[in-house]
């Protein structure tokens, strides 16, 4: 089983992280879109590994 880890491209201040999390919590559509993008990337990686 392949494990993946998402990482931030830049370090964020705690207040920035809190604001980002609050925005995601209030906007479920953006969160759902991000989830679909990540799932599709993982699915493609798993397909490549299986072949």
Secondary structure, 3 states (H helix, E strand, C coil): CCCCCCCCCCCCCHHHHHHHHHHHHHCHHHHHHHHHHHHHHHHHHHHHHHC
